[in-house]
Amino acid sequence: MSWDLFRRVCLGGVLLVSWGIHRVCAGPLDDLTRLRNETSWRASSSGEPWQTSNGDCRPIPPGETLVLADLEGPGEVRHIWFTVSAEDEFYPRSMVLRVYYDDRAEPGVESPLGDFFGVGHGLRKDYQSLPLEISSEGRALNCFWRMPFGKRIRIEMTNESDRPVRCLYSYIDWVALPSLPHGTAYFHAQYRQERPCRAGERYLILDTEGRGHYVGTVLSVLHSEASWFGEGDDFIYIDGAAEPTLKGTGTEDYFCDAWGFREFQQLNHGVTIWEGYDAGDRGTAYRWHIQDPIRFSKSIRFEIEHMGARVNPDGTFVSGFIERADDYASVAFWYQEGLPKRFAPLPPLSERVRPTQLFEAEASRAGIVHSTGEIQVQEGDYSGGKQVLFVAGTSDATLSLPFVVEKAAKGILRVDLTTSWDYGTYEVRLDDGAASGPHDFYSASIKNRAVKFPVSELSSGPHQLHFKCLGSNSASKFKGSDRQGFNLGIDSIELIETP
């Protein structure tokens, strides 16, 4: 748990009256008073010779696998940290984490990197929870799930993209133990997806046999149509029960939220990604069962409905509870004795991502036409590490940015823009279509903002995005000045195919 989260939760005065919170906070601190017969070790990407080297990362060429740790037991992994520099913009989904126990042929953990850490779709986001934390604008990944092993543990990372991973930095912090207690349960995590969800069937999150307890879910959705996706109930069958032992009342209810989704983070539940209710929008939610593990003695099967609302293209209401064909992807987390049932082999990368064409705005710099002001390319935490900054200069400035579609597609054209303290208000138009806006791009700090255009079929070949300044928010000012700001930040353009 990070200090900030610990301070807010554990030192928040009145919160300490909660027995549940007391157990979460006091437990790890109480454990520090007990001296144990353990030896602490670390397997890391540290360079050699360690006394003088600063080459502390490892590359992974396309299609290759890097062994991060191969440890003899008995022992227990206590903490894992990664940070990655990769040419693939969506590397959190194209890099795959696998953990093998005791020379078993099948992995006990198998998931795309980002999905395992609670952020789907190959995106990057900061958040804090009990077992997983991400910081540094989505680039520092920390895992505190405990992973005991009797004979051996092997932790691997595979680069399934066609572009190199330039650098993977890693810490695997673990302890060597004299022995494991009898009946020690091993940690497991398995990715699964349906693209789209199958008609007439509930979506399967976990199906395993043995004795153990279920400890968490990550669920990602890509909307195939507009409106709310999450009316599906969760049903959990324990030990072969004919009807669900645990019956839910709605998707957001299972994730401990209510009345739709929005981005937020809590110790045991949260939504790391929520782009909205339009076709092509993406979301990811997590729910940990650390204080309320779901016990099973023989088997567990976890299903959830893919039900939601539907509206016609003209916005008229069809139904609030109807089966939808959204894309679902999940990671199930659990501990169990013995070998788990192999219920969901990992699909190849080509099946894990919805076909997307990505255009970096800075790549079109030479073709940009604008009225006044100047064009700059800024480096930072943007797609491809750069964005186009239009220093407009006047309240009626215009800019046109060209891009080329390689393959005609139906779906959503998502224009990823930024907001800042000196940005203006703009309308945005695709080719000769209707204008979208006005969009106020002022904010006190730099944030992301998307403008979306549904396209029944965007033809291959050249296209234009047109931006017209309509003034700016009265609060928009250049730093250290009273001069009104009319700037515009253009990061990237995504053409996301939908069914």
N, C-alpha and C positions, 0 to 999 in steps of 0.2 A: 504494500500500500504506500502510495507516495505521501510525503510529509504534508502537502497541502490537503489531500483527501483525509489523512489521519487527523489533522488538526480540526477540519470542519466536522468530521463525524465523531471522533473520539473525545475531542476537547470542547465540544459545543455545549457544555453545561447541561441543559435539560435533556439532551439526547442520551446522557449516560443513565437515565432512569430506565431505559429500554434494556431488558435482559438480553435480547438478541444482539443489540449493538455492543453491549458490555462483553458478550462472549467473543464477538468478532475482533474487538480491539484489545481486550485483555489477554486473550489466548496466546497470540504470538509473543507478547511482552512477558507473560508468565513463564513461557517456555525458556526465556533467556536465563532464568535463575537455576535451571537444571543443567548440570554438566553431563555431557553424553560421551559415550565411547564411539566417536565418529571422527573421521579425518576429512577435512575439506580439500577439494580439488577443483581445478578449472581446466576444461579443454577449450581453447580459444584459437582465433585466427592469428595470434601473435607471430610476428616474423622471426626469422633466425638470421644471424645470432641475436638472441633476445636482448643482449646487453647493449647493442648499438643499432639494431634495425628499427626502421619506422615503416617498413612494408608490411603492415599488419592486416591486410585483407587478402581475399582469395577470389580470383576470377572464375566464372563458370561459362565456358563456351556453349553455343547453342546445342541443345540436345544432350548435354552431358550432366553427370551427377557428381556432386562433391560430398565426401564423407566429412561431416563436421565433428563427430565424436564417435569413437569405437572403444567402449569402456568395459572392463571386467568387473563383475559384481562379486558379492552383493553390494548394492548401493542405491542411491536415490538422487535423481536430478531435482534440484530445488529452484533453479532460475535459468531462463534462456533469454538472451538479448541478441537482436539482429539489427543491422542497418545495411541498406543496399544502395548501390549505384548501378543502374541498368539502362540500356538503350531502349528497351521496351517500355513505353509509357505505362502500360498496364501490367507491369511485372508482378504485382501482388496476386494476380490470378494465373500468370504463366509460370511462376516458380512454385514448386510443389515440395512440401515438407513431409518426410516420412520418418517414422520411428519403428525400429525392429527390436523385439525383445527375445533374448535367450536363443538366438539363431533360428527363430521361426521364419518360415518362408513368406508369410504374409505380414504386412505392416500392422502394428497396433495403432499407429497414427498415420493418416493419409489425407492430406487436404492442401488445396492451394494456400499459399502463405497468408494472403490477406484475409481469406475466409476463416482460417484457423484463429487469427487474431481479432476477429469480430468486425471486419470491414470488408464487404463484398464488392463484386463488380470490377475488381482490379483497381479500385480507388484508394485514396489515402486520407485518413482523418485522425485527429487526436481524440482520445477519450481515456477515462479512468474507470476501472472496475476492480473488484477484488482479485480475480486471477489474472487478468490481462490489462495492460496499459500501453498506450501509444502516445508518443510525444514527438517534438521536432517536426511539426507539420506533416505527420503521418510517416516519418522516416525512422523513428526509433521504436522498435517492437520489443515488449517485455512480457514474458510468460512466467507465472508463479505456480502453475499446476505442478503438483508433486508426481514424479514418475519413478516409482521403485522398480528395481530389476534384480533378479536373482543371480543369473549367470553372466549376462552381457546385455548391453544396449548399444545400438548403432543408430545414429541420427544423420540423416542425409537431406540434401537439397538438390532438386533437379531443375534445370533451366529448360523448359519445354518450348520456349520461343525460338524464333529464327534469328535473334539478335543477342549479342553477348551480354552477360552480367559482368560489368567491369570490376566491381568490388563487392564482396560480401564480408562484412565484419561480424564476428560472432563471439559470444561468451556462452559456455555451457557450464554452469556452476553445479557441482554435485558433491555428495559425501559418500565415502566408503564406509560400509557397515560390517560388523562382525557376522551378522545374519539378518534375514528378514523374518519377522514374526510369522508363525503358521497362519495360513489363510490370507496373506497380504494380497490385496486386489491391485491389479495393474491399471494404469491410465490408458484410455482409448479415446480416439477422436476420428470420425469418419465423415467425409464430404459426400453429398449426394445431390443430384439435380434432376429436374424434368423441364424440358424446354420445347414446347409448353407443358403445363400440367396435363395429365391424361384425363380425358373426358370419362365421367362415370366412376372414377376412382379417387379415393383420398390420397393426398401426398404423404409418402412414407419418409419419416425422419430417422427412425431406428428400428431394427429388427435383429435381436440377438438372443442367444441362449446361454444359460449359466446362472451364477449367483453374483449379485453386485448391486450397484446403485447408480442411478442416472443423475448427472450433475450439471447439464447445461445444453443450451440450444443457441445456435446462430442461424437466422433465416434471412435470406435476401430475396427480393422480388424485383422483377422488371415488368412494368405494366404493359400489357398488350393492347389495352384500351383505356379510355379515361374513366375517372371516378374511383371510388373506394374499393380496395381489393380485399379487405380483411374481415369479412364476416364469418370466415371458416372457424368451426369449433375444433379444439384439440381433443383427441381421444387416446388414452394410454391403457393398453391391455397388459396386465401383469400375470405371469405364471399361467398363460394359456386360457385366461378367462374368456368366456363366450361373449361377454359385453364389456365395455370399457370400465376399468376400475376407477379411472379418473376421467371425468367428462368436463369439457370446457364450455365456454359461452361466447367465444369470439377470439379472433387472432390477437388483437391488441390487449384483450383481457389476459390471455396466456402470458404475454410479455409484460404484465403488471401495469399496463397503461390504460387509457380510457378515451373514448370519443375520438378515434382516429390516431394518427401518429404525427409527431414532430420531433426534431432532433433534441435529445437530452441524454444525460448520463447519470446513473446511480450505481451504488455498490453492486446490486444484484440484477439490474435490468436497465435497458436503455435502447435508444435508437441512434445509431452512429451515422446513418445516411437517410435522409428523407428529402427528395427533390420535389414532391408534390403529387398531384392526382391526374396528371396528363398521361396519355400513351407515351411510352418511352421513358417515363420517370423511373427512378431507381430508389430502393430503400433497403436498409439492413437493420435488424433488431437482434438483441441478445437477451437471454434470460438464464441466470445461473441458479442452480438448486444446491448451493453450498450449505446453507442452513436448513434446507428442507429437501434433502436428497430423496429420490424416489426409489424405494427398495424393491428388489426382485430376487426370488430364490431359484427360479427355473428359467424364466424368459421375460422379455419385455418387448412390446411392439408399440411404437409411437407414430400416430397418424394425425394429419390435420386436413380439414376441408379447404378447398380453394374456391370459396364462395365470396361474393361481394355484390356491388351495385353495377348497374348498366344504364347508360344514357344513349340516346340516339345522336347521330352527328350534329343535329340541329339543337341539341341540348335538352330535348324532352326526356322525361324520366321513363324508364322501362321497368326496372325492378330494383329493390334494395337487397334481394337475396337470391342470387342466381349464380350458377357455375361459371367461372371465368377461366380463360386459357392463358394466364400469366406465366412467366418464367419463374420457377422457384429453384433456389439452391440453398442447401443447409449443411451445417456441421453439427453432429451429435457428439456430446462429451459424456463419458461414463467410466466407471471403474468396475472391474469384474475379475473373478477367479477364472483360470483356465483360458482356453482358446475361444475367442469370440466367433460368432457366426459371420461369415463373409457375405454381407448383404448388398454391397454397393461398390463394385469396382470403379475406380476413377475413370471418367471419360477423357478422351484426348482433348488437348487444348482447343482444337477446331470446333468441338462440341460444347466447350465450356463458356465460350464468348459469343454473344450475338454479333453477327457481321456488322462491323462499324468502319466507316471511313473517317479518318482523322486528318484535319488540315490545320497546320500551325500558322497563326496569323503572320508571324514574322517572316515566313517563307514567301509571302506575297508582298513584301515591302516594296519591291521595285515597281510593282504594278498599281500601288495605291495612288488614287487621285483625290486631292483634297483642296478646299478653297483657300483657307488661311492657315497660319500657324506652321507647325513642323511635326515631323514623324520621328519618334525615337524607338529604339528597341531596348527594353528594360530586362535585366536578369533578376531572377528571384524564384519563388515557389510557384511557378506557373507550369502549365503543360509544356514539356520540352525545355523547361527552365527559362523561358523568355515570354514576353508579351509585347505587343505593339502599343505604345503610348502616343496618343494624338493630343499634342498641346495646342488646343484649338484657337485660343486667342480671342475669339468673338462669339457672341451669343447666337449667331445664325450660321455657324460653320458647318460644312458638309464634308463627308468622306465616303469614298467607295472602295471596297476591298474585293479583289477578284480571287476566285478559287476554282479549281477544276475537279469535277466529279469523274472518277475513273469508270464507275459502273452505275448505271441507272438503278435507283432503289426507291422503295416505298418505306415510309417511316417518319422519323422526327429529325429535323435539322436543328441541332442544339448549338447555339452561339454562346460560348463561354466568355463572359466579360468580367470585369472587376469594378469594384466601387472604391472610392477613396474620398479624402477630405476636400479635394479641389476638382472634383468631377462634375460634369454637367448633366442636364436632362436631355434625352435623345429619343427620337423615334427611329425604328429599325425596319428596313424593308428588304425582302428577298426578291431580287430581279425586279420585275414590274408588278409584283403582287401588292396586296394591301399592307399598309404600315402597321407595325406593332408598337404600341406605346401610347402616351409618353412613359419613358422609364427614367426614374430619378436615380442616378448612379452616385449620389453623394452618400458617404458614410464617414464616421469619425475615424475609422481605421480601414485598412485594406481588407476587402472581403470578396467572395465570388458571387456572381449573379449570372443566371442563364436566361436567354430569350429563346423561345422555342417556336418553330414553324412546322406544323404537320404538313407532310408532302405526300400526296397520293402516288406520285412517281416523279422523282427528280431526275431529269434526263442526264445522261453522261455528257461531258463537255464543260465549257466555261460558264460560270455563274458569277453574280455580283451581290454583295451585301452593301446596302446604302444606309448611311447614318446621317441624320439631320439634327443639329442642336436646336433645342427649343428654349434655351436659357439654362438656368440652374437654380438649385435650392439656395435660399438666402444664406444658409450656413456654409455654403461651399466657398472656401477661401484658400489661396496659396499660403503655405506656412510662413508665419512671421510677417504677414501682409494683410491688408484689407482688400486686396484685389480679388474680384470675383473669379471663381474657377469654372471652366467649361471643358475640362479635359475628358478624355475617353480612353479606357483600357480594353484592348481586344486580345484575348488569350488564344482561343482556338475554336474550331468549328468541328462538330461531330455529326455525321450522318448515321443515325442508328436505325437499322432495319427492324421493322415490326411485322408480325404476321398479317 
